[in-house]
Amino acid sequence: MTKTLTMHVSGTPQILMTIPVEGILMARGTTKPADTATGYAKGCIFIDTDAAAGSVFFVNEGDTTSADFNVAL
């Protein structure tokens, strides 16, 4: 089964890519989403545009109902 990716920039944080039904796949902003945020797909990449080196890229290790963003190593 093929799923369509939708690429766009909107809101705060800026949503860059979503997958229908699965949620947000990529986003960016100055503050990472709270670990209980909803709508972020498992594996979502968040780019913190205001972070120090070593804490710029985060990955959602939670799911769409309760995000758990951690620094991607």
N, CA, C and O of each residue as an XYZ file, in Angstrom:
292
protein
N       0.836     -1.171      0.000
C       0.000      0.000      0.000
C       0.885      1.239      0.000
O       1.819      1.336      0.796
N       0.605      2.160     -0.863
C       1.379      3.380     -0.986
C       0.699      4.502     -0.218
O      -0.523      4.648     -0.256
N       1.513      5.300      0.487
C       0.991      6.459      1.203
C       1.625      7.710      0.618
O       2.799      7.703      0.248
N       0.859      8.769      0.536
C       1.325     10.020     -0.032
C       1.938     10.891      1.053
O       1.364     11.042      2.131
N       3.106     11.467      0.771
C       3.718     12.440      1.668
C       3.240     13.825      1.259
O       3.166     14.135      0.070
N       2.921     14.646      2.229
C       2.526     16.019      1.965
C       3.586     16.924      2.554
O       3.821     16.901      3.762
N       4.230     17.726      1.712
C       5.258     18.641      2.195
C       4.702     20.062      2.186
O       4.138     20.517      1.191
N       4.870     20.750      3.306
C       4.406     22.123      3.428
C       5.067     22.763      4.633
O       5.670     22.075      5.457
N       4.956     24.051      4.733
C       5.462     24.771      5.894
C       4.299     25.575      6.460
O       3.742     26.439      5.782
N       3.937     25.283      7.708
C       2.838     26.023      8.319
C       2.939     25.974      9.830
O       3.537     25.059     10.396
N       2.352     26.964     10.476
C       2.210     26.968     11.925
C       3.495     27.137     12.713
O       4.572     27.356     12.158
N       3.343     27.026     14.033
C       4.456     27.079     14.970
C       4.288     25.927     15.943
O       3.315     25.958     16.696
N       5.127     24.929     16.000
C       6.292     24.805     15.131
C       5.872     24.602     13.677
O       4.729     24.247     13.390
N       6.808     24.832     12.776
C       6.507     24.664     11.361
C       6.457     23.186     11.022
O       7.411     22.449     11.271
N       5.338     22.755     10.453
C       5.164     21.378     10.026
C       5.697     21.291      8.600
O       5.195     21.975      7.709
N       6.703     20.460      8.380
C       7.327     20.369      7.072
C       6.797     19.212      6.241
O       6.732     19.305      5.015
N       6.414     18.104      6.910
C       5.968     16.934      6.173
C       5.006     16.114      7.026
O       5.237     15.919      8.219
N       3.932     15.636      6.414
C       2.995     14.764      7.112
C       2.701     13.532      6.258
O       2.861     13.550      5.038
N       2.274     12.477      6.918
C       1.805     11.280      6.239
C       0.349     11.111      6.651
O       0.049     11.023      7.842
N      -0.561     11.065      5.673
C      -1.973     10.904      6.026
C      -2.175      9.716      6.965
O      -1.570      8.662      6.773
N      -2.999      9.880      7.948
C      -3.369      8.902      8.972
C      -2.263      8.708     10.015
O      -2.573      8.526     11.192
N      -0.986      8.741      9.621
C       0.114      8.489     10.559
C       0.556      9.725     11.321
O       1.018      9.605     12.455
N       0.426     10.921     10.729
C       0.765     12.146     11.431
C       1.951     12.903     10.868
O       2.377     12.683      9.734
N       2.473     13.802     11.691
C       3.582     14.678     11.306
C       4.873     13.862     11.262
O       5.211     13.167     12.220
N       5.590     13.954     10.138
C       6.838     13.204      9.974
C       8.068     14.081     10.185
O       9.115     13.587     10.603
N       7.947     15.407      9.893
C       9.082     16.311     10.079
C       8.571     17.700     10.435
O       7.618     18.200      9.838
N       9.231     18.317     11.427
C       8.854     19.664     11.859
C      10.094     20.404     12.335
O      11.132     19.792     12.588
N       9.982     21.720     12.457
C      11.094     22.538     12.953
C      10.537     23.690     13.759
O       9.388     24.091     13.571
N      11.355     24.224     14.662
C      10.944     25.359     15.473
C      11.994     25.667     16.521
O      13.049     25.033     16.556
N      11.706     26.644     17.379
C      12.678     27.059     18.387
C      12.548     26.290     19.700
O      13.413     26.401     20.568
N      11.489     25.521     19.851
C      11.293     24.707     21.053
C      10.709     23.365     20.653
O       9.697     23.314     19.954
N      11.335     22.273     21.088
C      10.806     20.949     20.729
C       9.443     20.748     21.372
O       9.185     21.285     22.449
N       8.565     19.985     20.728
C       7.237     19.732     21.287
C       7.332     19.016     22.639
O       8.278     18.273     22.898
N       6.345     19.253     23.481
C       6.279     18.573     24.772
C       6.184     17.066     24.557
O       5.660     16.610     23.541
N       6.691     16.301     25.512
C       6.690     14.851     25.375
C       5.299     14.231     25.404
O       5.169     13.023     25.202
N       4.273     15.007     25.646
C       2.915     14.477     25.599
C       2.133     15.028     24.411
O       0.928     14.804     24.301
N       2.821     15.752     23.517
C       2.155     16.343     22.349
C       1.529     15.265     21.479
O       1.995     14.126     21.454
N       0.482     15.627     20.772
C      -0.197     14.672     19.902
C      -0.008     15.047     18.433
O       0.284     16.196     18.102
N      -0.180     14.056     17.563
C      -0.138     14.283     16.126
C       1.197     14.006     15.469
O       1.294     14.060     14.243
N       2.237     13.709     16.248
C       3.562     13.444     15.695
C       3.743     11.946     15.492
O       3.583     11.172     16.435
N       4.071     11.532     14.283
C       4.253     10.118     13.960
C       5.445      9.539     14.709
O       6.391     10.256     15.034
N       5.396      8.253     14.977
C       6.555      7.562     15.552
C       7.712      7.736     14.577
O       7.556      7.464     13.387
N       8.870      8.183     15.057
C      10.021      8.434     14.204
C      10.078      9.840     13.640
O      10.994     10.157     12.881
N       9.123     10.693     13.991
C       9.114     12.079     13.520
C      10.433     12.754     13.880
O      10.953     12.573     14.981
N      10.962     13.527     12.949
C      12.186     14.287     13.187
C      11.796     15.731     13.489
O      11.038     16.353     12.745
N      12.327     16.250     14.590
C      12.120     17.655     14.931
C      13.474     18.343     14.932
O      14.412     17.858     15.564
N      13.590     19.476     14.226
C      14.819     20.252     14.143
C      14.633     21.506     14.989
O      13.780     22.344     14.696
N      15.443     21.628     16.046
C      15.384     22.791     16.933
C      16.306     23.854     16.361
O      17.529     23.717     16.407
N      15.718     24.909     15.823
C      16.493     25.946     15.143
C      17.160     26.931     16.090
O      17.866     27.835     15.644
N      16.948     26.769     17.389
C      17.495     27.696     18.378
C      18.336     26.955     19.425
O      18.540     27.460     20.529
N      18.819     25.767     19.081
C      19.507     24.928     20.057
C      21.026     24.995     19.912
O      21.559     25.393     18.876
N      21.697     24.596     20.978
C      23.152     24.503     20.962
C      23.565     23.207     20.264
O      22.762     22.287     20.116
N      24.810     23.150     19.842
C      25.325     21.939     19.201
C      25.083     20.730     20.091
O      25.242     20.807     21.310
N      24.700     19.619     19.483
C      24.442     18.400     20.234
C      22.998     18.234     20.654
O      22.621     17.183     21.173
N      22.180     19.257     20.438
C      20.759     19.150     20.796
C      19.888     19.835     19.748
O      18.962     20.576     20.079
N      20.197     19.577     18.482
C      19.470     20.183     17.375
C      18.438     19.223     16.790
O      17.325     19.635     16.461
N      18.801     17.941     16.657
C      17.916     16.952     16.048
C      17.280     16.066     17.110
O      17.967     15.501     17.962
N      15.963     15.955     17.045
C      15.212     15.109     17.978
C      14.390     14.111     17.180
O      13.992     14.392     16.049
N      14.134     12.948     17.762
C      13.285     11.948     17.129
C      12.191     11.539     18.117
O      12.441     11.400     19.315
N      10.974     11.349     17.594
C       9.858     10.933     18.437
C       9.926      9.429     18.648
O       9.757      8.657     17.705
N      10.169      9.019     19.870
C      10.198      7.606     20.220
C       8.875      7.169     20.834
O       8.714      6.014     21.229
N       7.928      8.104     20.910
C       6.583      7.786     21.378
C       5.694      7.456     20.192
O       6.139      6.821     19.236
N       4.449      7.881     20.250
C       3.519      7.637     19.147
C       2.653      8.868     18.923
O       2.891      9.912     19.531
N       1.649      8.757     18.055
C       0.845      9.930     17.704
C      -0.015     10.448     18.852
O      -0.421     11.610     18.836
N      -0.297      9.616     19.840
C      -1.129     10.074     20.957
C      -0.319     10.627     22.115
O      -0.863     11.333     22.964
N       0.980     10.320     22.168
C       1.843     10.822     23.232
C       3.289     10.802     22.760
O       3.965      9.776     22.838
N       3.758     11.950     22.267
C       5.123     12.047     21.756
C       6.148     11.868     22.871
O       5.865     12.119     24.042
N       7.334     11.433     22.487
C       8.476     11.320     23.415
C       9.720     11.681     22.602
O      10.419     10.801     22.100
N       9.990     12.980     22.477
C      11.106     13.457     21.682
C      12.413     13.370     22.471
O      12.521     13.870     23.590
N      13.395     12.723     21.854
C      14.724     12.578     22.459
C      15.781     12.979     21.447
O      15.559     12.883     20.240
N      16.938     13.432     21.938
C      18.039     13.823     21.063
C      18.434     12.626     20.207
O      18.644     11.525     20.717
N      18.531     12.853     18.908
C      18.963     11.804     17.978
C      20.484     11.765     17.996
O      21.136     12.791     17.802
N      21.037     10.617     18.222
C      22.501     10.492     18.300
C      23.096     10.146     16.974
O      24.313     10.003     16.862
